[in-house]
Amino acid sequence: MTPVEHIRADHAELTALRRDLHAHPELGFEEHRTAEVVVRELTALGVEHHSGIGKTGIVGVIRGRRHDSGRAVGLRADMDALPIHEENGFDYVSRFKGRMHACGHDGHTTMLLGAARYLSRTRRFDGTVYLIFQPGEEGFGGGKAMIDDGLFERFPADEIYALHNWPALPPGKIGVRPGPAMAAADRIEIHIEGRGGHGAHPHLTVDPVLVAGHIITAAQSIVSRNVSPVDTAVVSLCAMHAGNMAAMSVIPREARLIGTVRTFRPTTQVAIEKRLTELVHSIAAAFGATATLKYERVYPATINSDRQAVFAADVADTLVGAENVVRDLEPSMGSEDFSFMLQQRPGAYARLGQGGAEGGCFLHNTRYDFNDEVIPLGAGYLAALAEAAMPISR
């Protein structure tokens, strides 16, 4: 019996667990109830666990039938929700305004708990499995917080794997690729200072709104004219604040722009920061204003290790067949703080097809919901990765 077939016996219970988590979403580093649920489940399984790692993170420890290999594998799931107001109508909709599981972390946590059920019962591996329940993935750097709190010193995994649902893939498919899987995420903030005044007398002002408009337009030339056409990058200015919407004739003194830069290559990241800094300063100066750029590196690129990515695809082959494994899944310009863990240990970040994108409901959508039908496959796949990485020799 495969891990997937074994876990199907728990499908109804796991679905109820997932929906309970969905109804009680918690933001980064506030996952206290979620952590309690995880601890309760691990305790019921007799699994050793350690809490408070990286604030609200938890690590479960399952030892195999044998330990001769001395090997250890980490399996990671994120637990936090997003500050989004849910617009679904089912009975397990979020009970909290402005918070929802819009990225499927409720499903990820459930799948890792499903893998824990199987692995703790069968223990058909030679080594140790570390179940890493991570807080604060959505912009809080929870992965880095766990590392800084001694994650890999206390739980020395040799390699590490993560699985994220992917609405763009149909249920029953698994995608992974060697190399870049997700982009680095940088935050940019531009502060423009001019001279405010009356909208009827613009010649007596230095208009920061006009400067902002030119910066926004010029920033879009960076990727098209400063990044190689065979490379990939994104520069998006996503928010602007200037003046008062009730003051139609007041030119404000300052304006602020907020945005993001996404890259895969560190050299491209450095080049974009340099070019954006030059444009911001020179355009402002050309209009008699001043401007500063605050460039913050939030998450590095998620780079899969070649050997582990091929291994992850091979394991998927055994569960769903080669025809259902996408070995060259297109990289995403989204970002992931699993990237911090991959900087510390070799591993791979894979995608589990769940469908839904064809209906316009992608990740971070107010009507998103995790597809419960894929729980056994996702949980079984995580378990199979551990078994295959640490087989019991005969």
N, C-alpha and C positions, 0 to 999 in steps of 0.2 A: 504494500500500500504506500503510495507517495504521500509526502507531507500534505499536499493539497487535499487528497482524498480523506486523509485522517482529520484534517481541520474542518472539513465540511460537516462533520458530526456536531461541531460547535457553532455552526453558522448562525442559527437563530439567536443564541446567547450573545454572540459577538455583534450581531446586528443591533440587538437591544442596547448593548454597551456603547456602541458607536453613536446611536441616537441619543442616549443619555448625555454623552460628551458634547454632542452637537447642541443640545438644549441648554448647556451650561458653559458657554465659551468664556475663556479667560485670556487676557492680553499678556504680552511678554513679561516674564518675571512675576506675574500675578497668578500663576497656574496652581494655586494651592489646592483647590478641590480636585482638579485633574490629577495632581500628584497623589492625593489621597486615594483616588480611584485606582491608579496604577499600583500603589503600595498594597492596597487591599487585594487586588488580583494576584500580585506576586506572592503575597503572604499565603493566600489560599492554595497556591501551587507549591508552597514550600521552597520558593526561590529566594536565595540570599539577595538582599537589596540594600542600597546605600542612598540616602536622601540628602538634599541640600547641596548638591554639587552644581556650582554655577548658579547659586541662589535656589532655584526651585527644580533643578534637574535631578534625575534618579538614574542609577545604574543597577541593573539586575545581573547576577552572576550565576551561570549554569555550567556545571562541570560535567563532562562526558563520562561514558562508561570507563574510559581509559584516559590517562594523562601522559602517556609515554612521549608523545610528540612534543610536549611543552608549548604547543601553539595556542594562539588565542585570536578570535575574530570578533570584531565589534559590529553590531547592527544598530543603526540609529533611526529614531523617529522623532519628529518635532511635535510639540504639544500645544502651541499657542494659537490664538485666534486673531482676527483683524478688527480694527475700529470701524466697522461698516454696519449700517442698519439693515437687517435681513428683511426681505420682502417675500419670503415663501409663506405658504399657507398650510403646510402639513402640521401635524400635532406635536412634532418635536422641534418646532421652530425655536430659535433663540429666545430665551426668557428675559434677555437684557437688551434694552435699547442701545444701539450704537456698537454692539459687539456681535460678531458671528464667525463661525467657522466657514470662511469663504475660500479656503485654499485646501481643505481636506485633511488638515492635521488631526482632526478627530478620527478620520479613517486610518491615518498613518499610525497613530497611537494604538488603535484597536488591532491593526494588523500585526504590530510587534508583540502585543499581548497574545494574539493568536499563535504567533510563532513560539512564544514562551510556553504556552500550553503544550504544544507538540514537543518541543525540545526537552522540557522538564519531565515529560512522561516517557519519552523514548531514549533520550541521551545516546543516540547512535552516532557518536563522534568521539574523536580522540583529541581532547584539548578542552578549552574553555570558551564559552560564548559570553560576551558582555552585551547586555541589552541597554542601550543608551537612549533614555527618554529626555530629549533636549528642550529646554525652555527658550523663549525669546528669539525665534528664527526671523520673525517679521520685522527686521530693522533694528533689533536690540543686540545682535551679536551674541546670542546665547551659546552658540558653539564655541566661540572664543572664550566666553566666561567659564565654560566647563573646562576648557584646556588650561586656562590660567589658574583654575582651582585644582589642578593636578590630575585631570582626567586620565591621561596616558601614563602618568607615573603610578597612580593607584590601580589602574586597570590597563595593563600594557598589551593592548591589542597589536597583533602583527599587521593586520590589514582591517579595513573598515568599509562598510557598505550602507547605502541609503536607498530608499525607494519612494518615489513621489508619484502620485496619480497624475494622469495626463489626459484631459478631455479630448485632445486632438487625435488620440489613438483609440481604436475600437476596443471594447472589452475582450480579453483573451490574448491581447498582444503585449509584448514587453519590448521596450526600446532602450538601447545603450550605445555608447560609442567611446572609443579611445580618444584621449585628448580633451579639448575644450567641450564642456557640456553646457555651462552657463557663464554669462559674462560677469566681469567685475562691475560693481555698482559704486559710483562716486556721486556725492551730493555737491551741487554748486549753488552758491548764493552771491548775487551781485548787488552791491549797494551803490546807488548813483546819487550824488549830491549836486544840486544846481542852485538856482536862486528863484524863489517863488514870487508870485505877483498876480496881477489882474490879467485875466484871459483876454481882455480887450486891449492890453498893452504888452504883447509878448516880447516886444523889442527891449523892454526893460527887465526881462527875466532871462534865466538860463533854464530852459524847460527840460526837466529830467525825464518826462514822458517821451519826448521826442528822442532823447538819447537812448532810452530803453528800446524804442522801436528800431533804431538803427543797430543796436547791439543784438537784438533778437534776430534780425535779418542776416547780419554778418555771421552770427554763430552757426547758421545753417550752411555756410560755405566751408566750414572746417572739415567736415567729413568728405564732402565732394571734391575739395581742392587740396587738402593737406593729408589725407589718408589714402593709402594705396587702394586702387579699385579691387584688388584681390584680398584685402583685409576687410574687417567688419567692425563698425563702430556706430554709436548713436549719440547725438547731442540733442537733448530736449529741454527747452525752457517751458516749464509747466504751470507756473503761477507768477502773477505780477500784482504788486500792490503799490498804488500811488494815489494820493489825494483822497477826496471825499466824494462819494457818489451823489451827495446832496448839494455839492458846491460846483455848479456848472461853469462858473467863471473864475475859478481859483486855480492857477497853475501851482502845483505843489513844489515844495523845496527838495523833496527826495523821492526816490522810487527804489523798489526792491524786486529782484527777480530770483526765482527758485527753480532749480532744474536738476537734471541728472545726466551723467555721462556713462556710457556702457562700452566696454572694450574687452578683448580677449588677451591681447599682448601688452605686457608692461611697457614696451617701447612706445606703443601707440598711445597708451594712457598718459605717459610723460609728455609726448608731443602735443596732445590735445590740450593738456593743462597749460603748457607754454604758449600755444597759439591763442587760446582763449584769454589768457592774461594779457597778452599783447593787444588783442582786439578791444578788450574792455577798457584798458587804459587809454589807448590811442583814440578811440571813437569819442570817449568822454572829453578828452582834451581838445579834440577838434571842434567841439561845441561850447567850449569854455567851462565844462563841468569836470568833476572828479569822480572816479569810480574805483571800487575795490572788489576783488574777487576772493571769496573764501572757498577753497577747493578741498573737500573732505573725502578721503578714501574710506568707504564704508565696508564693502565686502570685496575680497579678491575674486578673481575668476575661479570657477569650479572646473578643475582640470582632472579628468580621470586618468589613472595610471594605465598604461597600455596593457600590461599582463592581466591586471584585475578586471579591466573592462572586457577583454576577450573571454576570461573565465566566467564573468557574470552572464555574458551572452550564451556561452556553452551550457551553463546550468539552466538558463531559460529554455534552451532547445529541448532539454530532457523533460520539461514540464508541459510546454505548449507546442512543441514541434518547431523545426527551423523556419517553416513558412510563416510563423507568427512572431518571429523575433526580428526586430529592426536593428541591425548592427551598425548602421550609419545614421542614427537618428539626428536630425538637424539640430544644431546647438540653439539654445534659447538666449535671447538678449536679457531675459530676466536674471536674477541673481539668487544666490543661496549661501548661507553661512556654513553649510557643510564644507565649503571651500577651505575654511580654517582647519578642519580636521584632515582634509586631503593634503594640506601643507605639512602635516605632522606624520601621517601614515599613508602608505599606498592603499588605493581602494577605488571604488566606482560608485557613481550616482546613476541609478537606472530609473526609467519611467514605466509606470503600469497603466495600460490603456483602461479608460473607464467610459469613454464616449461623452457626449454632451455638447461638444464644441459646435457640431453641425446645427444645433438648435440655438446657437448664439450665447450659450451659457458657459463661459470659460472661467478660469480661476479669477478670484477677486471680484466676482459678479454678485450683486445683491440677491440673485435667485439661484446661485450655485448650491449644489448639494453633492456630497460624496456618494458614489454608486455602491451600495452595499453588496451587490452581486459579485464584486471582485474581491471581497475580503478573503475568502479562502485561497484564491490564487496568490494574492499579495503576501499573505501570512506564510503560505506554503513555500513561496519563492524565497523569502527571507530565511526560513528554516533550512531550505535546500542549499542555500549559499554556505551556511555554516557546516552542514554535513559534508558537502563536497570539498570544502576547503580543509577539513580535518577528518578525513576518512579513517575508519578503524581498519588497520591492516590485518590481513588474514594469515 
